[in-house]
Structures are given as structure tokens and as C-alpha cells.
């Protein structure tokens, strides 16, 4: 031990997984040991014992008569790593073939199971099996990408993506990611750029574990514990590892110094919201630190805002959290307008049915247009472009509407919109788009009256142009540093809003990032979900096209199970038996969520599940889910967005329900119908990708055409 040098104690992600498996009765003893260890790992009270294993720096530590911890105690330096906890025999077995070292090219601390370094059975003879898919990549380049030297022989046996998947558990995560990108067709140079490796000194000190703990790749596995409070919070939720461990691409995004607005894209499960949550904390803690500085974190719906606030509470000290305001945009607009003497009521679809009925009574019989046309034209043309007169409507672009109109036809159509506006005004109503526009105009007229230094936007794909024009006006200085942080994914658009950020005054050129590693779902679920959107053109929120190249999950499991039963009664019976089976396996029912397309359908399943003797818990629109409450979770496809569960049941996946026939019928042309079907596919994509471990899709009678 070097005198006068600060001791660093780091905890590994593997230790937390192992701790979560310890019985609650024993966890208290483990906690006591870990706190004692954190306070002084060199204390005489901690009895380090050498163990028979490949790594000479590994030691066992006694927790009680039954449990042992595994610790890395390097011969040089003041660094201690907590690695594993288990029954003594199992702990020794875990450590037997582990080798911890600092990679000489990347500088990260890696763990290699040398027992898995040999090729699996059937992969030994590469001459008979053909060339490795990495045959044209030099050993030197593989090492530079983070592949441990001991695993080079294994890598040289990999003949296919299937082989690579089998070898995944043997490889450090960054090594697997690099190999996956190479297998996907990226060149070595492309992979280096994609992984955005940091600049490192020419020579890495492979004995300096303290320095290695600062490496971004190390930080995805090890976290230096700063104090007793932080340690207690980590141990209270050992499986919520997003609080502590970030992928290097996520960490770089969170801590980036941006000279203007930033856009983050990524498929489901890639941690976009996690990045935004950590970004909010980082900005409040490190950039905008003044007492009066405020950060606004906004999203599309109330329930998502409630979930985000709950997660911020888990990682933010009280003094930081009080300077981060979390609210969905419609609620923010409503509050802002009330403070400024606004006398109208903000209304949504259900509130304006009567206004539309009255307006459609003045529609011209000559045109014979369906009611759906007027609704869509209002939303996608009139409101989207703030049209306020017949003259403006006669000239405006209607690109993408699917039905051509000349000026005479537009003149005949306009009275319907004029009457609808009059109906709204007579009742003191304004639609959300009008309210958002009015809020922006107030800000334009009053100047910089808001305290916000930064605005973070989650689920950006579901917000419209007026929303982003308002967000731009909240911090009106063009390209202010670290001002706007936007995360979204067009593949998950479940509402009818498309946006081009550049046309809203938000310039993201050169400040766009994409996350590709899915940490939530199994790769089998990811593949199934991705196929739902295959061949569809998805936008990138800024007039470009997004794709899912390189999108990959590092987890594996069973493919989604698709079950069709003759009747609703038999379907419910199957679901009830499935839930009872999970319960018999020790799986808490509150880790399972049953999802339906509509609220009415969900209510039917709720009643049937309760009749089968099972408790349920309805996830509501405006509040965060209380995970401490028991019961099978129930949610609509819209409400489940932004959440995650171990197991997802998508029930009632019948023809006419998924896709919802009414949603398809309420379109007035082929283009609108195609967009509606895409949103229905996105709803199924979103629902399936909430699952961490398994997906069950059930139907009765005629099953959804999406399942074929």
C-alpha cells in the first residue's frame, strides 16, 4: 500500500447482479461488509485469502460462514475492486478461470474467462470449415479494437454471425461490439470512427489500475463509490444499473460540450431517455450551476414526464433536482398561458367532436369529401402551417397529402375550417397547436423572461413543428452552448406529427449522435420487432432518412411466442395459466405487463384476469408506476411507451384490432392510410420492445395480419 495515496474502491456491474441474487436475509450482512470495505479495504478486520485461480491478484474475503466475496487486490497501487459475492464454493468457482488485466491498446480494465478462450466444440478446425469472417483483419487491428490477446485464437474461428453470437459471453462488451460492426460490413476504419475511441497515450501502463478506472470502457463495468449514501442507493436497486454504468457512447453524449442543439437517435432500448436523464443531471451539476439556473426536461405525455421525474429522483441530489423542471409540454404551455392572463381552455380530440360536427354541416356537397379529409387537412396543413385565411390556404403547399386540390376547390373547402374556428372561439376553446403558438408569440414579444439555460426533449418524434418552434424560443439565442438536447426515434412514432428541426430554427448540423446497442430486449425480440417496420421509410426528424444499420442487442433469449386460440375465453385461460407458471418459477407478477390496443379491450382482459383469481394493477396516464405494488401490470399500447418489464404479454392481437380497423378506415386517401398503418406497426414495435426477457403475443379467432 502506497502511503498518502487516496484509496479507490470500485464496484463492478457483475457484483451488483450477484448481490441481487443473494437472499434478503443475507443481503444485510453483505451490505455491512461492503460498507466496511469501502471505508477501509486495508483494514486488519478484512481477511484476504489467496485462492486457486488464474489471476494472482484475486482474493476471497469472508462475509459470514456461508458467503464469500471476490476482490481484485493488485500488488501495486491503492485500487480495490469488488467483483462477486456468492456461497463460498460457487464464489471460488466463479473466480477460478477469470483473468483481470488492463488492455495494452485501449487502457480499459477487462475480464477474460480463460476457460472460454478455446473455440467451442465443432469450431476447432478452421481449415475444414473455411475462412473466418475476420480473416482479412490483422491481429494488430483486432487488438487496437479491444480484443484481448488471449481471445485472438477464438476470434479466428468465427465463421458467421451465429458463431459470433455464441462467442459473445466470452468477449468483453467493447470487443464484441467491434466484431459485430466488422461482421455487419463496416471497415476497420469505420469501426474506429463509430466507436469514437478516446485519444490515449502511446504507451499504456498496464499496472496503473487507478488510471484505468477513468477509461470510458472501464466505466461501463466498474464504478468508483464516492460515499456511504451513494453506496446505499446503489445496493437498494442493484439491477437498475442504468443509474451507474453507461456505455462509452452514452457517456460521451451525456458529457459532450455542445455549441448548439444536439439530436440523439437510436432504436428501442438503446438508452436515449437514460442519456437525457443523465444529461440533465450533468448540466445542472457541472455547467449551469448558479442558484437561479433552471433546466427544463419536457416530453409529449404526462405519464412519461412522471416516469422521468421518478428516475431523476433516483440519481440526483435534492439540491440538483430542485433546479430541473420536469413537465410534459402541453402542461407547461397551459401553466405559462394562465400566468399571462390567457382566458381560453386548451382542448384535445374528445373535447371538439361537437365543434367538428357543426363545422362539417357547412361542407360543400359538390366536392363529396369524407369527414376524415377535413380532419387531416386541418391538422396536417392548416395547423401545421398556421394558415389563418382563405387566401393563404389557396397558396399553401400540400405536399404529401395524397389528394390534389385546385384553388377553386380550396375556396369551397375553406368555410368548414372557418366555421370550426368560430365554434372553438364561441366555447372559449383552443387546440394545443394554437396554444403552443400563442405561448411562442408571447415569448417573442416579451423577450428572455424564462430562467432556462437548457431544454431537454424526450420522445421528440411525437412532437410537432409548433412545439419545436416554441422550444427554440425558450432559449432564443441561436446556437447557445448546451442549450437544446433532443432524443427520439422515428421508428417509435405513434402519433401523427412529423417535424423538420431545421425548419423550426433548430440547427443540429454536426451535432447529431446515434445509439445502436440495445440493452433492454433480447436480440430475438429485437429482430422480431424490427421486421414489423422492414421496408418502411422512417425519417430522422430533420428531413433525412433513418435506418437501423448496426442496431443490435447484447442479450439473448427465446423468440417471441405467438399463440392463437379459438375463443376469447380460451385465450384468457391460456394467459392465466401462463402467469401461474411464471409465479411457480418464482417470477413476481409485478414484473409482467399485459398490453392491449385500446382501453375498452384492456378492461375486458382486466375483468377476466381478476375472475381467474389474479391481482392486477392498472398503469394510469398521469402517474408513474408504483413498482412496490403487487399485481399484473395492465397498460394500453400508448401508455406502455417509455416503460420496461421483464415479460410482456400483448393480448387481443386480433384482425381488426391490430391494426385497429377504425384507425385505417378514418383516412381519406391511400397516403394517409399507409401512414396510419405505419403508426399501428410502430405501436406493436414499441409494445414488444418494452420486454427485457420474453414476449408473448396472444389472439383469439382471426389473428392480426402483422403476425404473419
N, C-alpha and C positions, 0 to 999 in steps of 0.2 A: 504494500500500500504506500502510495506517494504522499508524504506529509504535506499538509497545506493545500492539497488539490481537492476541489469540490467533488464529492461522490455523486455519481449519476446512477439512478435506479430506473430502469425501463421495464415496462410490462409488455408482453407480446400478445398479439391477437389470438394465438393458439392457447395461451394461458387462460384468457377470458372464456374461450369456448370450453376448455376443460373445467374451469370453475363453475360454469353454468350447469355442468352435468353432476356436480357434487351435491349430495343430499342437503336439504336446507338445514338439517340438524348439524351437519359437519361444516357448513359454509361459515358459520360464526368463528370456528377455530381457524379456518383458512384466513379469514379477514384479520383476525388478531395477529397471525403470523406475518401476513403481508404488510400490515402497518408497522410492526416491529422491524421488519426487514427494510421497509422504506426509510425509517428513522435512522437506522444504523446497521447496514448489511455486514459490517465487520465486527459486530458485537460478539463477545465471547459466548453469549447465550444462544447464538446460532451455530449449530453443529454441522459443519460441512463435512460430507463424507465422499471420498472418491468412489466412483462406480465403474464397473466393467463396461466400457463403451469405446467407440471410435474417437471421440473428441476428448482430449486430455484436460480441457477446461470445464467440462461439465461436472457438476456436483449434485448430490442429493441433499435435501435439508428435511429434518424431521418436523412434521406438523403435529402429529399425535401418534398413538400406537398403530394406527391403520394407514394414515395418509403421508405421502412424501411429496415434496416439491422438487422440481428440477431447475437448477440455476446455472447460468453461464458465469463463471468467475475467471476472467482472463488473468494470465500470470502477470501481465504488465498493465498498469493503469488503474483507475478508480471507477470502473464501469461494472455494474452488475445487471444481469438480465434475468427476469422471471419468465420461465419458459413453459412449465407444465405443472399440473397437480393431479394426483390420482392415487388409487390404492398402491401400496409400495411396489408390489410385483409388476403391476401394469405401468407404473411410472418408470421403473427401470427398463421395462421392455420398450417403452416409447423412446427412451434415450439411447438405446443400445447402438443403433446404426446412424444416429444423427451427427452431422458434422457442421459446425458453425464457423464461418470464415468471412473475411472481407474480400469481396471480389476485386482482383487486381486491376481490372479495367474500369469498372463502374463505381467502385468505392462503397458499395452497399453491403450491409450485413445479410448474408444468405444462409439458409439452412438447406443442406442436401442430405437426403436419406440414401446413404451409400449402398444400402441393401437393395435399393431400386435402381441403382446405376447400371445394372446389367440389363440387356434387352430382354423383354418378356419372351416366353416360350413361343416359338414359331416365327420370331423376328431375328434370330441369330445370324442366319446365313444370307447376307445381302447379295451375294453373287447369284444365288438361285432366284431370289425374289426381285432382282432388278435394282436400279439405282435409287438412292434416297432422293426425296423431293428437294433436299437441300444440298445435293451433290456439287452444285456449282457455286456454293458459298464457302469461302475459305474458313479454316479454323480460326484464323486471326480475327475475321469479321464476326464470327459467331461469338467469340469471347468478348469482343467490343460491344455486342448487343446484350451481354449479361448472362450468357450461358456458362454455367460452371464448367471448368476444365474436366472434372470427373464425369460429367454427363455427355461429353462430346461423342463417345462411342455409342451411347443410346440414341442421340440425335441422328447419327449417321445411319441408323437402321429404320428411320421413319419413312415409310413409302407412300403414305396417304394422309388425308386429314383425319381419317378414322384412327390411324396409328398415333397421330399427334394427340388426339383426344385421350387415348389410352395412356399416353406418357405424361399427361398433364399433371397428375398428382406427384410425379417425381421431380417436376421442374419448379424453380422459383417463379412467382407470378410474372415478373417482368420478362423472364426468359421465354415463358410460354407465349406471352403476348407478341414478342418479337418474332417467334417462329410462326405463330398464326398469321401475322401480316405477310411474312415471306411466302407462306403456303397459299395465301389469298392472291398472290401475284405482285405484291409490292417488291421493288428492287431494294437492295441493301441501303442505298442512299435514301429511298423513300421512307424506309422504316426508321432510319436515324432521324429524319425530319419529323415523322409522325409522332415518335416517342418523345421528341423535344428534350433530349438528354442535356443536363446542365454541363457547363464548362468545368472540367476537372483539372487538377494539376497533372503534369506529365507523369509523375510517379506517385502512385497511391501507397500510403503507409498501411500495410495490411495488419499492423498490430495496434493501430490507433482506433479503438472502438468508440471512444468519445467523439472523434471527428466523424466516424461512420454513422453515428446516430443522427447527424444533421443531414444525411443524404436523403433526397426525396423518396427513393425506392425503399430505403430502410424504414422511413416513416409510415409506409403502408403496412408494416408488420410490427413495429416497436414504437412505444410512446413513453417519453420520459415523464414520470409522475412528479408534479411540482409541489403537491401538498396533500394533507390528510383529507381535506374536503373534496378535492378533485378525485382522489383515490376512492373515497366512499361512493361518489356519484358513478364512477366507472363500474365498481363492483355491484352497485344496485341494479344496473342494467347491462350485464356482460355481453348480451347478444346484440345490443344496439351499437354496433361497432362504428357506424357512421359518425357517431359523436366524436370519435378519437382518431380513427385511421382513415386517411384519404389517399386515393390513388394519386400518383405524381401529376397526372394531367388535371385532376380535380384541384389539387393543392396549388398548382401553378395558376389555375383560373381564379381561385379564391384570393390569392395574394398578388395578382397582377397589378402593375401600375399602369392605368389606362388613361390616355389623353383624350378620351371621349367615350361615347356609348359603346357597350360591349353586347354582342349576341352570342348565346351559348345554345347549340343544337345538340340533340342526342336522342337515341331511341329510348323506349320504356326501360326503366331500371338502371339507367346509366348514371343516376345520381345528380341530375340537373337541379332538383329542388334542394338536395343536400348542399350542393355548391352555393346556391343562392343564400341558404341559411347561414353557412359558414362565412360567406362573403359579407353578409350584414354584420355579423359579429366582428369580423376582421376590420371593416371600415370604421365601426364605432369605437373599436379598441385601439386602432393604430393610425387612422387617417383623420377622421373627423371627431376629435377628442374633446372639443370645447363643451362646456356645460350646456350651452344652448343649441349645439348642433343636433339636428334630427335626421333620421334616416327613415324613409317610407318604404315599406315592403307591402306590395299590393298584388292581388291576383283576381281571378274572374268571379269566383263564388264565395259566399260567406263560409261554407263548410271548409274549403281549402284554407282560407285565412285563419280559421280557428285551429286547424291542424298545424299550420306553420307556426303560429304563436305558441302552441303547446310544445313544439320541438325546439323553438328558440329558448324557451324556459329551461330546457334540459341542458343547454350548453352555455348560456350567457349568465354572468353575474348580474345581480339585481341592478347595479348602477349602470351597466351597459344596456340591459334590456329596456330600461325606462326611456332610453333615447331612441329606441327603434319602434316605430308605429306600424302595426300590422292591421290592415283593413282591406276588405275587397273594394274594388274601385267604385261600384255603384253606391256603397255605403259612404265612402269618402266624399263623393260628389254631393250626396244628399245632405250630409253634415255641413259641407262647405257652403252650399247654397242657402241653407237655413240661417247660417251666421251672417249671410249677406242679404237678408231680407227677402229671400225667394218665396213666392206665395203659391207656387204650383205643387201638385203631388206627382212624384215620379211613378210611372206605371209600367207594367210589363204585359206580356201576351194575354193572360187571362183577364186582365182588367179592361181591355179595349175591345172586346168582342162586340159589344153593343155599338160602339163608335164605328166599327167596320161595317156592321150590318146596315146602319143608316147611310153610310157613305156609298156602299155598293148599290143602294137603291137608285142612285143618280147615274149609274153606269150606262153608257150608250148601248142600245140593243143592236146597232148596226155592226159593231165590232165582234160581238159574240165571244168575248174573252172570259175564261174561267176566273172564279174568285181568286184562285191561287196566284194568277198572274199579277193582280193588283197588290197583293201582299208582298210578293217577291220584288216587284218593281219599286215599291215604296222602300223596302229595306235595302235593296242592292243598288238602286240608282238615286232615288230622291234623298234618302237619309245619308247614304254613303258619300254623296257629293254636295250635300247641303243645298239642294235645289229649293227655291222659295217662290218661283213664278213660272207661268206657262211659257214665257219667252226663254227662260233658262232651260226648261225641260225640252223645248224644241231644238236646242243646240247641243245638249249634253251627250257625251259618249255613252253608249250602252254596250260596249264590247263585252262579249261573253254571256250575254243574256239569252241567246239562242232563238230569239224571235225579232225579226227586223220590223221597225216602225218608221213610217214617213212622218213628216211634220204635221200633216192633216190628221193622221191617226193620233199623234201625241196630243194635239189640241183637243180631240174628242175625249181622250183619257183623262186629261188634267182635272176636270171638275170633280172626279172621285177623290183625288188627293186633296183638293181644296176643301171639299166637304168633310173629309176625315180630319183635317187640321182644325176646321171650325168645330167639329164635335169634341175634339180634345180640349180646345180652348173654353168651350162652354161649360165643361165639367171641371176646369182647373187642372187638367192633366197635361203632362209632358212625358214623352218617351225618354228612355235612358239616353239615347243618342243626342236628343235635344238638350237634355240637362247637362250632359258632358260638354257639349258645345258651348252652352251658356257659361259654365264654370270656366272654360278656357278664355272666353271673351272677358269675363270679369278679371281674370289674372292678367290678360293683356293690358287692360285699362288701368289696373291698379299697380302693376309692376311687381317687383320682387318682394312680396308680402309673406311668403312662406318660409319656414325655418329649415327646409330640407336641403341637405348637402348632396344627398344621393337618393335615387329611386330604384328599387329592385322590383322586377316584374316576373311573376311565375305564371306558367301556363299561357304564355304570350300568344299562342296560336288561336286562342279563343277570344281574343280582344280585337276590336275593330279599329279603323283608322282614326275615328274621333278620340278614342281612348288614348292612342299614342300621340296625337297632337296635343292633348291635354298634358300628358306626362312630359312631353318636351317643354311645354310652357311652365311646368312646375319649377324647372331649373332652366330659365331662358337663355343663359349664357351658352352660346354654341361651343361644343367640344370642351366643356369644363372637365377637369380631370376627375375620373372616377365617378361621373355623375349619374349614368344610367346603366343598369345591368339587367339584361333581358334573357330569360331562358324559355325555351319552347320546343315543340316538335310537331310539325305539320301532320305526321302520321297519327297523332292523337287528337286531331281537331274534331270535336264532337258538337260544335255549334257552327253557325253559318257565317262566320266572319273571317275574311281574308284580309291581309294587310301587306303593304309595301313600306317598310320602315323608312326608306329614303324619301318617300313622298310625304311622310309625316314630319320631316325635319330632323330625323334621327339618322345620323351618318355613322354606319358601322364599318366602313371600308377599312380593312387592315386590322380590325378588332373583332374578329369572329373566331370562335373555337367550336370544336365538335368532340363530344364524348362518345366513345364506341364500346366500352366494356360494360356489359350488363351484370350487375352484382345482385340482382334480385331473383330473377327467374332461372330455371334450368335452361340449358341450351335447347332441349327438346321442346319446351314450351315456347321459347323464343322463335324457333323455326316454324312451329305451327301458326303462331300469331302473325309472323312476317308474311306467310303465304296468303293470308287474308287480304293483304294490300298489294300483292305482287302484280306488277304490270301497271299499277296506277301512278299517275304523275302527281307527286307531292311537292308543294312549294316550300321554300326555305325562309319565309317571312320577309324576304327582301327582293322579290321579283326573280328569284332563281329557282333551281330545282334541287331538291334534297334527295339523297338516296341512303341506303343502309349498308353500303360497302364497308366491310371491316367491323360491322356490328356483331358482337359475339358475347356469349355468356360463358363464364368460367365454372359454372355449376352444372351438374348432370343429374338426371333422374329419369322417371318414366315419362313417355309422351302423354299428352292429354288423352283422357279416356272419354270416348264418345258413346253414349248409351241411349238407345231409343226404345221406349216401352209402348205397348198398345194403348194404354189409357193414363189419364192424369192420376188416378188412384194408385196404379201400379208404379208410376214414376215416383210419387211421394213415398210409397213404401220402400222403393229401392234407395232413395235418398236417406230415409230414416235408418235403414239397416246399415248403410254406408257410414253414417255418423256414429252409430252404436259400435261399429267395428273400429273406427278411429279411437273412440273413447276406451274400448277394451285394450287398445295398444298403448294407452297412457297419453294420448294426444288430447290436450284441453280443447273443448268445443269452441272456446272463445278465440281460437287461432284459425277457425274456419269461417268463411263468409259465403253465404248464398246470395247470388246476384240475379236479378230479373230485369227485363227490358222496361217494364212500366210499374208504377206504384200499385195499380189495381191488381196486376198479376202477382206482385210481391206479397200483397195482403192475402191472396189465396194460398200461397205456399206457407205463409206465416201461420195461418189458421190450421192448415193440415199438419205442419210440423209440430205445433203445440198439441194437437189432438193425438199425435203419436207419442206424447209424453216427454218431449224435449223442450228445454228452455230456449227462448230467443231474445235477441237484443237488436232493436231497430236503430240503425245509424241514421241520425237526423241531418237535415240540410244545414242547419245553422250552428251546430255544436260539434266539438271534437269528440271522437270516440273515446269512451272511458274503458281502457283495457282491463281495469281491475274488476269490472262487472262481468259475471258469468253469462253464458248463453251463446247459441249460434248467432253469428252476426248476419244481419239482413240489410241489403242495400240495393238501390237501383243501379243500373249501369252508369248513369250520370253521377250519382253520389259516391260510388266506389273510387272514382278517379282521385289520384293523389295518395291513396292508402295502399297498404300491403298486408298480406296474410300468408300463413304457411300453406293453407289449402283454399282453393276457390271452387265453388260449385256454381256453374252457370245453368240455371234451371229454366224450363219452359222455352227451350231453343227450337220452337216450332215454326213451321211455314206460316207466314203472315204475322209472326211476332218478331223474328229476326231474319231479314229486316222487317221492321214494322210496316205493314202494308199501308197504313194511313199516311205515314211519312212519305212513301213513294207516290201515293195517289194524289197528295196535295201539291203536286208540281204541275206547272203549265206547259213545260216543254222538255225535250229529251236531255238537254244540258243540265237543267235543274234536277231532273230525275236521277241523272248519273251522279251529280254532286250529293244528292240525298242518300243514294246507295253507298257512296264512299263514306259518309258520316256514320251510317249504320255499320259498315265494316269496321270503322275506327272504334266504335263503341265495343264491339266484340273483341277487337285487338286490345283495347285498354283493359277490359274486364279480365281477359286471360292473363295479361302481364302483371296483374296485381299479385299473382301467386308466387311464393318462394319455393314451394316443394311440389305441389301437384295441382292439376286442373281436371275437374270432372264436368262434362257437358251433358245435360240430360234433356230429353224431349219426349213427347207422347203423341202418337198419331203420326202425321206427316212432319218430318224433321226439316229444319231450315236448309235452304239450298246452299248456304255458306258452308255447311258441314260436309258437303260432298266434295 
